[in-house]
Amino acid sequence: MDLSVYYQKLRQIEAGLLGQDVVVLSKATPDGGRPGVLTEVPRSIAAKLLLEGSADVAAAEAASSLRKQVAEAKRVADLRAAANRLQVTVVAEEHVKRPAAESDD
């Protein structure tokens, strides 16, 4: 294959993709690629996958659904991380130092 033609097609496909990131739907490939897996990738990688025939651009509903799932998973992970950072110290009342009583002068 002529590399100049390959990269020209790659640039054309990349120019036709909207947004910074593109959700692609994988296809079955002879080297073991699993069909039907949604993945959000940068535009340049999406163009390469499309050109090589190992993926298609996902439908808008599927892309929206994937992005919602990813956002929810991140929210849950952030909550778990915040819960792990929370530190609580329990001190018995007899161990608490009380301020000295003010003297009457």
N, CA, C and O atoms as a Tinker XYZ file with bonds, in Angstrom:
   420  protein
     1  N      0.847000   -1.191000    0.000000    73     2
     2  CA     0.000000    0.000000    0.000000    64     1     3
     3  C      0.882000    1.239000    0.000000    63     2     4     5
     4  O      1.907000    1.297000    0.679000    81     3
     5  N      0.469000    2.203000   -0.758000    73     3     6
     6  CA     1.177000    3.473000   -0.824000    64     5     7
     7  C      0.882000    4.261000    0.452000    63     6     8     9
     8  O     -0.272000    4.560000    0.759000    81     7
     9  N      1.939000    4.591000    1.187000    73     7    10
    10  CA     1.749000    5.289000    2.466000    64     9    11
    11  C      1.125000    6.665000    2.303000    63    10    12    13
    12  O      0.350000    7.096000    3.157000    81    11
    13  N      1.446000    7.354000    1.230000    73    11    14
    14  CA     0.864000    8.693000    1.047000    64    13    15
    15  C     -0.651000    8.601000    0.873000    63    14    16    17
    16  O     -1.376000    9.463000    1.369000    81    15
    17  N     -1.139000    7.578000    0.183000    73    15    18
    18  CA    -2.580000    7.383000    0.018000    64    17    19
    19  C     -3.210000    7.021000    1.359000    63    18    20    21
    20  O     -4.282000    7.517000    1.705000    81    19
    21  N     -2.533000    6.150000    2.113000    73    19    22
    22  CA    -3.036000    5.739000    3.435000    64    21    23
    23  C     -3.227000    6.962000    4.339000    63    22    24    25
    24  O     -4.294000    7.151000    4.923000    81    23
    25  N     -2.189000    7.782000    4.447000    73    23    26
    26  CA    -2.276000    8.940000    5.335000    64    25    27
    27  C     -3.235000   10.003000    4.809000    63    26    28    29
    28  O     -3.828000   10.737000    5.599000    81    27
    29  N     -3.394000   10.097000    3.515000    73    27    30
    30  CA    -4.383000   11.034000    2.957000    64    29    31
    31  C     -5.792000   10.600000    3.353000    63    30    32    33
    32  O     -6.611000   11.421000    3.766000    81    31
    33  N     -6.067000    9.291000    3.221000    73    31    34
    34  CA    -7.380000    8.770000    3.636000    64    33    35
    35  C     -7.575000    8.955000    5.133000    63    34    36    37
    36  O     -8.668000    9.300000    5.582000    81    35
    37  N     -6.520000    8.728000    5.905000    73    35    38
    38  CA    -6.588000    8.889000    7.361000    64    37    39
    39  C     -6.961000   10.323000    7.728000    63    38    40    41
    40  O     -7.813000   10.546000    8.587000    81    39
    41  N     -6.324000   11.290000    7.079000    73    39    42
    42  CA    -6.628000   12.703000    7.349000    64    41    43
    43  C     -8.053000   13.062000    6.933000    63    42    44    45
    44  O     -8.722000   13.835000    7.619000    81    43
    45  N     -8.522000   12.505000    5.814000    73    43    46
    46  CA    -9.888000   12.770000    5.359000    64    45    47
    47  C    -10.909000   12.231000    6.361000    63    46    48    49
    48  O    -11.882000   12.908000    6.691000    81    47
    49  N    -10.680000   11.023000    6.835000    73    47    50
    50  CA   -11.612000   10.436000    7.808000    64    49    51
    51  C    -11.596000   11.244000    9.091000    63    50    52    53
    52  O    -12.650000   11.542000    9.652000    81    51
    53  N    -10.394000   11.606000    9.566000    73    51    54
    54  CA   -10.282000   12.374000   10.809000    64    53    55
    55  C    -10.966000   13.728000   10.685000    63    54    56    57
    56  O    -11.590000   14.191000   11.640000    81    55
    57  N    -10.861000   14.367000    9.533000    73    55    58
    58  CA   -11.507000   15.662000    9.325000    64    57    59
    59  C    -13.028000   15.539000    9.358000    63    58    60    61
    60  O    -13.716000   16.491000    9.726000    81    59
    61  N    -13.555000   14.390000    8.982000    73    59    62
    62  CA   -14.998000   14.187000    8.971000    64    61    63
    63  C    -15.589000   13.833000   10.323000    63    62    64    65
    64  O    -16.810000   13.827000   10.479000    81    63
    65  N    -14.743000   13.539000   11.306000    73    63    66
    66  CA   -15.231000   13.181000   12.644000    64    65    67
    67  C    -15.443000   14.443000   13.465000    63    66    68    69
    68  O    -14.643000   15.377000   13.408000    81    67
    69  N    -16.520000   14.460000   14.225000    73    67    70
    70  CA   -16.843000   15.622000   15.047000    64    69    71
    71  C    -16.355000   15.431000   16.472000    63    70    72    73
    72  O    -16.360000   14.315000   16.991000    81    71
    73  N    -15.936000   16.508000   17.101000    73    71    74
    74  CA   -15.536000   16.478000   18.498000    64    73    75
    75  C    -14.114000   15.981000   18.688000    63    74    76    77
    76  O    -13.481000   15.466000   17.767000    81    75
    77  N    -13.631000   16.154000   19.917000    73    75    78
    78  CA   -12.285000   15.702000   20.253000    64    77    79
    79  C    -12.233000   14.187000   20.406000    63    78    80    81
    80  O    -11.281000   13.546000   19.959000    81    79
    81  N    -13.248000   13.620000   21.032000    73    79    82
    82  CA   -13.315000   12.184000   21.271000    64    81    83
    83  C    -14.503000   11.600000   20.529000    63    82    84    85
    84  O    -15.543000   12.244000   20.393000    81    83
    85  N    -14.338000   10.376000   20.053000    73    83    86
    86  CA   -15.361000    9.703000   19.262000    64    85    87
    87  C    -15.649000    8.352000   19.898000    63    86    88    89
    88  O    -14.724000    7.650000   20.308000    81    87
    89  N    -16.910000    7.983000   19.983000    73    87    90
    90  CA   -17.273000    6.655000   20.484000    64    89    91
    91  C    -17.355000    5.727000   19.280000    63    90    92    93
    92  O    -18.080000    5.985000   18.319000    81    91
    93  N    -16.589000    4.632000   19.359000    73    91    94
    94  CA   -16.564000    3.662000   18.266000    64    93    95
    95  C    -17.112000    2.326000   18.756000    63    94    96    97
    96  O    -17.049000    2.003000   19.942000    81    95
    97  N    -17.651000    1.559000   17.809000    73    95    98
    98  CA   -18.202000    0.233000   18.072000    64    97    99
    99  C    -17.307000   -0.771000   17.359000    63    98   100   101
   100  O    -17.171000   -0.737000   16.136000    81    99
   101  N    -16.698000   -1.665000   18.135000    73    99   102
   102  CA   -15.731000   -2.593000   17.554000    64   101   103
   103  C    -16.402000   -3.648000   16.692000    63   102   104   105
   104  O    -17.579000   -3.968000   16.859000    81   103
   105  N    -15.611000   -4.179000   15.761000    73   103   106
   106  CA   -16.038000   -5.267000   14.890000    64   105   107
   107  C    -15.192000   -6.496000   15.211000    63   106   108   109
   108  O    -14.112000   -6.386000   15.792000    81   107
   109  N    -15.690000   -7.656000   14.829000    73   107   110
   110  CA   -14.889000   -8.873000   14.972000    64   109   111
   111  C    -13.728000   -8.793000   13.985000    63   110   112   113
   112  O    -13.915000   -8.428000   12.824000    81   111
   113  N    -12.534000   -9.134000   14.451000    73   111   114
   114  CA   -11.359000   -9.123000   13.591000    64   113   115
   115  C    -10.682000  -10.485000   13.624000    63   114   116   117
   116  O    -10.854000  -11.232000   14.588000    81   115
   117  N     -9.921000  -10.822000   12.599000    73   115   118
   118  CA    -9.253000  -12.120000   12.562000    64   117   119
   119  C     -8.241000  -12.331000   13.701000    63   118   120   121
   120  O     -7.932000  -13.467000   14.061000    81   119
   121  N     -7.737000  -11.240000   14.255000    73   119   122
   122  CA    -6.753000  -11.372000   15.332000    64   121   123
   123  C     -7.387000  -11.398000   16.716000    63   122   124   125
   124  O     -6.695000  -11.194000   17.713000    81   123
   125  N     -8.683000  -11.643000   16.793000    73   123   126
   126  CA    -9.344000  -11.825000   18.088000    64   125   127
   127  C    -10.136000  -10.638000   18.589000    63   126   128   129
   128  O    -10.569000  -10.649000   19.741000    81   127
   129  N    -10.344000   -9.620000   17.786000    73   127   130
   130  CA   -11.126000   -8.466000   18.210000    64   129   131
   131  C    -12.562000   -8.852000   18.503000    63   130   132   133
   132  O    -13.187000   -9.574000   17.726000    81   131
   133  N    -13.091000   -8.370000   19.628000    73   131   134
   134  CA   -14.459000   -8.697000   20.024000    64   133   135
   135  C    -15.433000   -7.701000   19.418000    63   134   136   137
   136  O    -15.206000   -6.494000   19.492000    81   135
   137  N    -16.499000   -8.181000   18.828000    73   135   138
   138  CA   -17.480000   -7.266000   18.230000    64   137   139
   139  C    -18.404000   -6.662000   19.285000    63   138   140   141
   140  O    -18.679000   -7.275000   20.316000    81   139
   141  N    -18.874000   -5.450000   19.004000    73   139   142
   142  CA   -19.899000   -4.831000   19.836000    64   141   143
   143  C    -19.413000   -4.105000   21.068000    63   142   144   145
   144  O    -20.229000   -3.764000   21.924000    81   143
   145  N    -18.126000   -3.853000   21.203000    73   143   146
   146  CA   -17.591000   -3.156000   22.373000    64   145   147
   147  C    -17.526000   -1.661000   22.070000    63   146   148   149
   148  O    -16.909000   -1.243000   21.089000    81   147
   149  N    -18.163000   -0.867000   22.913000    73   147   150
   150  CA   -18.137000    0.591000   22.755000    64   149   151
   151  C    -16.927000    1.156000   23.491000    63   150   152   153
   152  O    -16.644000    0.775000   24.627000    81   151
   153  N    -16.216000    2.071000   22.830000    73   151   154
   154  CA   -15.045000    2.690000   23.426000    64   153   155
   155  C    -14.964000    4.131000   22.969000    63   154   156   157
   156  O    -15.224000    4.437000   21.805000    81   155
   157  N    -14.603000    5.018000   23.886000    73   155   158
   158  CA   -14.402000    6.421000   23.531000    64   157   159
   159  C    -12.906000    6.634000   23.309000    63   158   160   161
   160  O    -12.099000    6.390000   24.206000    81   159
   161  N    -12.545000    7.085000   22.121000    73   159   162
   162  CA   -11.141000    7.251000   21.758000    64   161   163
   163  C    -10.926000    8.623000   21.133000    63   162   164   165
   164  O    -11.881000    9.247000   20.670000    81   163
   165  N     -9.679000    9.102000   21.115000    73   163   166
   166  CA    -9.394000   10.367000   20.417000    64   165   167
   167  C     -9.688000   10.241000   18.925000    63   166   168   169
   168  O     -9.693000    9.145000   18.366000    81   167
   169  N     -9.927000   11.368000   18.307000    73   167   170
   170  CA   -10.284000   11.401000   16.888000    64   169   171
   171  C     -9.262000   10.705000   16.003000    63   170   172   173
   172  O     -9.638000    9.994000   15.071000    81   171
   173  N     -7.977000   10.898000   16.278000    73   171   174
   174  CA    -6.934000   10.304000   15.439000    64   173   175
   175  C     -6.967000    8.778000   15.502000    63   174   176   177
   176  O     -6.775000    8.113000   14.484000    81   175
   177  N     -7.206000    8.227000   16.670000    73   175   178
   178  CA    -7.278000    6.771000   16.810000    64   177   179
   179  C     -8.559000    6.245000   16.176000    63   178   180   181
   180  O     -8.557000    5.186000   15.548000    81   179
   181  N     -9.650000    6.983000   16.338000    73   179   182
   182  CA   -10.908000    6.577000   15.711000    64   181   183
   183  C    -10.749000    6.516000   14.195000    63   182   184   185
   184  O    -11.241000    5.587000   13.555000    81   183
   185  N    -10.073000    7.493000   13.625000    73   183   186
   186  CA    -9.858000    7.509000   12.176000    64   185   187
   187  C     -9.064000    6.283000   11.747000    63   186   188   189
   188  O     -9.372000    5.661000   10.730000    81   187
   189  N     -8.047000    5.938000   12.518000    73   187   190
   190  CA    -7.229000    4.753000   12.197000    64   189   191
   191  C     -8.062000    3.480000   12.273000    63   190   192   193
   192  O     -7.965000    2.624000   11.393000    81   191
   193  N     -8.885000    3.344000   13.323000    73   191   194
   194  CA    -9.734000    2.161000   13.469000    64   193   195
   195  C    -10.746000    2.057000   12.328000    63   194   196   197
   196  O    -11.012000    0.965000   11.825000    81   195
   197  N    -11.304000    3.188000   11.928000    73   195   198
   198  CA   -12.265000    3.198000   10.827000    64   197   199
   199  C    -11.587000    2.817000    9.506000    63   198   200   201
   200  O    -12.130000    2.040000    8.721000    81   199
   201  N    -10.410000    3.368000    9.278000    73   199   202
   202  CA    -9.690000    3.091000    8.042000    64   201   203
   203  C     -9.289000    1.618000    7.947000    63   202   204   205
   204  O     -9.352000    1.023000    6.871000    81   203
   205  N     -8.885000    1.043000    9.052000    73   203   206
   206  CA    -8.468000   -0.360000    9.074000    64   205   207
   207  C     -9.654000   -1.320000    9.090000    63   206   208   209
   208  O     -9.482000   -2.524000    8.902000    81   207
   209  N    -10.858000   -0.790000    9.315000    73   207   210
   210  CA   -12.055000   -1.618000    9.294000    64   209   211
   211  C    -12.296000   -2.406000   10.565000    63   210   212   213
   212  O    -13.059000   -3.372000   10.555000    81   211
   213  N    -11.656000   -2.012000   11.664000    73   211   214
   214  CA   -11.852000   -2.743000   12.911000    64   213   215
   215  C    -12.919000   -2.111000   13.808000    63   214   216   217
   216  O    -13.217000   -2.643000   14.878000    81   215
   217  N    -13.495000   -0.986000   13.387000    73   215   218
   218  CA   -14.545000   -0.335000   14.177000    64   217   219
   219  C    -15.401000    0.546000   13.272000    63   218   220   221
   220  O    -15.008000    0.922000   12.168000    81   219
   221  N    -16.585000    0.858000   13.790000    73   219   222
   222  CA   -17.493000    1.812000   13.151000    64   221   223
   223  C    -17.805000    2.905000   14.162000    63   222   224   225
   224  O    -17.666000    2.698000   15.367000    81   223
   225  N    -18.223000    4.059000   13.679000    73   223   226
   226  CA   -18.667000    5.118000   14.587000    64   225   227
   227  C    -19.983000    4.662000   15.209000    63   226   228   229
   228  O    -20.887000    4.213000   14.505000    81   227
   229  N    -20.083000    4.779000   16.522000    73   227   230
   230  CA   -21.286000    4.344000   17.231000    64   229   231
   231  C    -22.435000    5.313000   16.994000    63   230   232   233
   232  O    -22.223000    6.492000   16.713000    81   231
   233  N    -23.634000    4.805000   17.108000    73   231   234
   234  CA   -24.830000    5.639000   16.990000    64   233   235
   235  C    -24.857000    6.651000   18.140000    63   234   236   237
   236  O    -24.262000    6.425000   19.194000    81   235
   237  N    -25.545000    7.752000   17.924000    73   235   238
   238  CA   -25.596000    8.821000   18.924000    64   237   239
   239  C    -26.166000    8.333000   20.254000    63   238   240   241
   240  O    -25.679000    8.717000   21.317000    81   239
   241  N    -27.214000    7.473000   20.197000    73   239   242
   242  CA   -27.812000    6.964000   21.446000    64   241   243
   243  C    -26.813000    6.099000   22.211000    63   242   244   245
   244  O    -26.713000    6.195000   23.434000    81   243
   245  N    -26.074000    5.254000   21.487000    73   243   246
   246  CA   -25.093000    4.381000   22.128000    64   245   247
   247  C    -23.963000    5.204000   22.739000    63   246   248   249
   248  O    -23.499000    4.904000   23.839000    81   247
   249  N    -23.521000    6.241000   22.027000    73   247   250
   250  CA   -22.461000    7.105000   22.539000    64   249   251
   251  C    -22.920000    7.835000   23.801000    63   250   252   253
   252  O    -22.171000    7.942000   24.772000    81   251
   253  N    -24.149000    8.330000   23.779000    73   251   254
   254  CA   -24.695000    9.024000   24.939000    64   253   255
   255  C    -24.804000    8.079000   26.130000    63   254   256   257
   256  O    -24.478000    8.450000   27.258000    81   255
   257  N    -25.259000    6.873000   25.877000    73   255   258
   258  CA   -25.388000    5.874000   26.938000    64   257   259
   259  C    -24.026000    5.539000   27.541000    63   258   260   261
   260  O    -23.895000    5.452000   28.762000    81   259
   261  N    -23.015000    5.352000   26.699000    73   259   262
   262  CA   -21.668000    5.044000   27.192000    64   261   263
   263  C    -21.135000    6.185000   28.038000    63   262   264   265
   264  O    -20.564000    5.956000   29.104000    81   263
   265  N    -21.314000    7.407000   27.574000    73   263   266
   266  CA   -20.801000    8.561000   28.326000    64   265   267
   267  C    -21.506000    8.698000   29.673000    63   266   268   269
   268  O    -20.879000    9.087000   30.658000    81   267
   269  N    -22.811000    8.382000   29.730000    73   267   270
   270  CA   -23.532000    8.414000   31.011000    64   269   271
   271  C    -23.005000    7.342000   31.945000    63   270   272   273
   272  O    -22.837000    7.590000   33.139000    81   271
   273  N    -22.742000    6.148000   31.419000    73   271   274
   274  CA   -22.199000    5.063000   32.243000    64   273   275
   275  C    -20.824000    5.430000   32.796000    63   274   276   277
   276  O    -20.529000    5.174000   33.964000    81   275
   277  N    -19.993000    6.025000   31.958000    73   275   278
   278  CA   -18.655000    6.420000   32.388000    64   277   279
   279  C    -18.744000    7.511000   33.457000    63   278   280   281
   280  O    -18.003000    7.476000   34.440000    81   279
   281  N    -19.640000    8.470000   33.273000    73   279   282
   282  CA   -19.803000    9.550000   34.252000    64   281   283
   283  C    -20.288000    8.999000   35.592000    63   282   284   285
   284  O    -19.823000    9.432000   36.646000    81   283
   285  N    -21.217000    8.049000   35.554000    73   283   286
   286  CA   -21.719000    7.442000   36.789000    64   285   287
   287  C    -20.623000    6.633000   37.480000    63   286   288   289
   288  O    -20.490000    6.688000   38.703000    81   287
   289  N    -19.850000    5.895000   36.714000    73   287   290
   290  CA   -18.753000    5.114000   37.294000    64   289   291
   291  C    -17.717000    6.037000   37.933000    63   290   292   293
   292  O    -17.167000    5.715000   38.987000    81   291
   293  N    -17.449000    7.179000   37.304000    73   291   294
   294  CA   -16.500000    8.135000   37.882000    64   293   295
   295  C    -17.054000    8.741000   39.160000    63   294   296   297
   296  O    -16.319000    8.932000   40.128000    81   295
   297  N    -18.346000    9.044000   39.168000    73   295   298
   298  CA   -18.961000    9.609000   40.371000    64   297   299
   299  C    -18.858000    8.627000   41.533000    63   298   300   301
   300  O    -18.523000    9.018000   42.651000    81   299
   301  N    -19.142000    7.367000   41.275000    73   299   302
   302  CA   -19.062000    6.338000   42.321000    64   301   303
   303  C    -17.617000    6.186000   42.798000    63   302   304   305
   304  O    -17.369000    6.078000   44.000000    81   303
   305  N    -16.669000    6.178000   41.870000    73   303   306
   306  CA   -15.259000    6.052000   42.247000    64   305   307
   307  C    -14.804000    7.249000   43.080000    63   306   308   309
   308  O    -14.046000    7.090000   44.036000    81   307
   309  N    -15.266000    8.446000   42.716000    73   307   310
   310  CA   -14.916000    9.639000   43.486000    64   309   311
   311  C    -15.493000    9.571000   44.894000    63   310   312   313
   312  O    -14.826000    9.961000   45.852000    81   311
   313  N    -16.726000    9.078000   45.032000    73   311   314
   314  CA   -17.330000    8.935000   46.353000    64   313   315
   315  C    -16.562000    7.934000   47.204000    63   314   316   317
   316  O    -16.330000    8.169000   48.390000    81   315
   317  N    -16.169000    6.821000   46.602000    73   315   318
   318  CA   -15.388000    5.813000   47.336000    64   317   319
   319  C    -14.034000    6.378000   47.764000    63   318   320   321
   320  O    -13.577000    6.134000   48.881000    81   319
   321  N    -13.402000    7.128000   46.877000    73   319   322
   322  CA   -12.111000    7.725000   47.207000    64   321   323
   323  C    -12.273000    8.739000   48.336000    63   322   324   325
   324  O    -11.424000    8.808000   49.225000    81   323
   325  N    -13.345000    9.524000   48.315000    73   323   326
   326  CA   -13.588000   10.509000   49.372000    64   325   327
   327  C    -13.861000    9.798000   50.695000    63   326   328   329
   328  O    -13.414000   10.254000   51.748000    81   327
   329  N    -14.589000    8.688000   50.646000    73   327   330
   330  CA   -14.869000    7.943000   51.873000    64   329   331
   331  C    -13.594000    7.357000   52.457000    63   330   332   333
   332  O    -13.463000    7.271000   53.678000    81   331
   333  N    -12.668000    6.958000   51.629000    73   331   334
   334  CA   -11.403000    6.423000   52.116000    64   333   335
   335  C    -10.515000    7.507000   52.713000    63   334   336   337
   336  O     -9.675000    7.225000   53.568000    81   335
   337  N    -10.699000    8.745000   52.265000    73   335   338
   338  CA    -9.897000    9.850000   52.786000    64   337   339
   339  C    -10.442000   10.391000   54.098000    63   338   340   341
   340  O     -9.712000   11.056000   54.833000    81   339
   341  N    -11.691000   10.126000   54.408000    73   339   342
   342  CA   -12.311000   10.651000   55.619000    64   341   343
   343  C    -11.647000   10.032000   56.839000    63   342   344   345
   344  O    -11.574000    8.809000   56.960000    81   343
   345  N    -11.162000   10.876000   57.741000    73   343   346
   346  CA   -10.500000   10.386000   58.946000    64   345   347
   347  C    -11.260000   10.883000   60.161000    63   346   348   349
   348  O    -11.580000   12.065000   60.284000    81   347
   349  N    -11.534000    9.961000   61.040000    73   347   350
   350  CA   -12.262000   10.293000   62.249000    64   349   351
   351  C    -11.448000    9.783000   63.427000    63   350   352   353
   352  O    -10.950000    8.658000   63.408000    81   351
   353  N    -11.318000   10.608000   64.444000    73   351   354
   354  CA   -10.628000   10.197000   65.662000    64   353   355
   355  C    -11.628000   10.230000   66.804000    63   354   356   357
   356  O    -12.287000   11.243000   67.040000    81   355
   357  N    -11.734000    9.111000   67.509000    73   355   358
   358  CA   -12.637000    9.022000   68.644000    64   357   359
   359  C    -11.781000    9.117000   69.901000    63   358   360   361
   360  O    -10.837000    8.350000   70.090000    81   359
   361  N    -12.134000   10.079000   70.762000    73   359   362
   362  CA   -11.370000   10.310000   71.979000    64   361   363
   363  C    -12.332000   10.204000   73.164000    63   362   364   365
   364  O    -13.407000   10.802000   73.164000    81   363
   365  N    -11.924000    9.434000   74.168000    73   363   366
   366  CA   -12.745000    9.320000   75.377000    64   365   367
   367  C    -12.757000   10.659000   76.104000    63   366   368   369
   368  O    -11.797000   11.427000   76.041000    81   367
   369  N    -13.857000   10.920000   76.793000    73   367   370
   370  CA   -14.016000   12.219000   77.441000    64   369   371
   371  C    -12.944000   12.475000   78.486000    63   370   372   373
   372  O    -12.515000   13.616000   78.656000    81   371
   373  N    -12.502000   11.442000   79.187000    73   371   374
   374  CA   -11.493000   11.662000   80.237000    64   373   375
   375  C    -10.120000   12.022000   79.663000    63   374   376   377
   376  O     -9.251000   12.487000   80.401000    81   375
   377  N     -9.915000   11.818000   78.379000    73   375   378
   378  CA    -8.641000   12.154000   77.766000    64   377   379
   379  C     -8.628000   13.556000   77.160000    63   378   380   381
   380  O     -7.599000   14.006000   76.656000    81   379
   381  N     -9.738000   14.227000   77.205000    73   379   382
   382  CA    -9.825000   15.564000   76.631000    64   381   383
   383  C     -9.307000   16.566000   77.651000    63   382   384   385
   384  O     -9.764000   16.589000   78.794000    81   383
   385  N     -8.356000   17.389000   77.241000    73   383   386
   386  CA    -7.833000   18.427000   78.152000    64   385   387
   387  C     -8.801000   19.577000   78.183000    63   386   388   389
   388  O     -9.232000   20.084000   77.147000    81   387
   389  N     -9.129000   19.972000   79.362000    73   387   390
   390  CA   -10.044000   21.111000   79.535000    64   389   391
   391  C     -9.210000   22.347000   79.822000    63   390   392   393
   392  O     -8.170000   22.261000   80.475000    81   391
   393  N     -9.654000   23.478000   79.345000    73   391   394
   394  CA    -8.902000   24.708000   79.656000    64   393   395
   395  C     -8.946000   25.002000   81.137000    63   394   396   397
   396  O     -9.931000   24.716000   81.818000    81   395
   397  N     -7.870000   25.576000   81.622000    73   395   398
   398  CA    -7.781000   25.910000   83.052000    64   397   399
   399  C     -8.869000   26.916000   83.394000    63   398   400   401
   400  O     -9.185000   27.805000   82.603000    81   399
   401  N     -9.433000   26.762000   84.579000    73   399   402
   402  CA   -10.491000   27.677000   85.021000    64   401   403
   403  C     -9.910000   29.068000   85.193000    63   402   404   405
   404  O     -8.793000   29.240000   85.682000    81   403
   405  N    -10.675000   30.037000   84.788000    73   403   406
   406  CA   -10.194000   31.427000   84.906000    64   405   407
   407  C    -10.276000   31.834000   86.371000    63   406   408   409
   408  O    -11.269000   31.589000   87.057000    81   407
   409  N     -9.215000   32.452000   86.815000    73   407   410
   410  CA    -9.196000   32.887000   88.227000    64   409   411
   411  C     -9.848000   34.251000   88.342000    63   410   412   413
   412  O     -9.784000   35.072000   87.427000    81   411
   413  N    -10.489000   34.479000   89.509000    73   411   414
   414  CA   -11.141000   35.760000   89.759000    64   413   415
   415  C    -10.121000   36.661000   90.433000    63   414   416   417
   416  O     -9.694000   36.349000   91.545000    81   415
   417  N     -9.725000   37.719000   89.841000    73   415   418
   418  CA    -8.777000   38.654000   90.436000    64   417   419
   419  C     -9.444000   39.870000   90.913000    63   418   420
   420  O     -8.788000   40.766000   91.443000    81   419
